[in-house]
């Protein structure tokens, strides 16, 4: 939604804020072998845009780093 005035898209998503119930790696792609972008502690928040096939995609931290975490880590 934050980019609605700047980017043309067929639809926009409002992120859902989720709290991690367990520590998790923020990955570049939805794959355990993918590069780890950050380590998120339990209690950190993820602004989730999608959750499918066992991976949640969104952004986290003050720098709003975009990546994937295992869905099971979400509270």
Buried (B, 14 or more C-beta within 10 A) or exposed (E): EEEEEEEEEEEEEEBBEBEBEBEBBBBEEBEEEBEEBBEBEEEBBBBBBBBEEEBBBBBBBEEEBBBBBBBEBBE
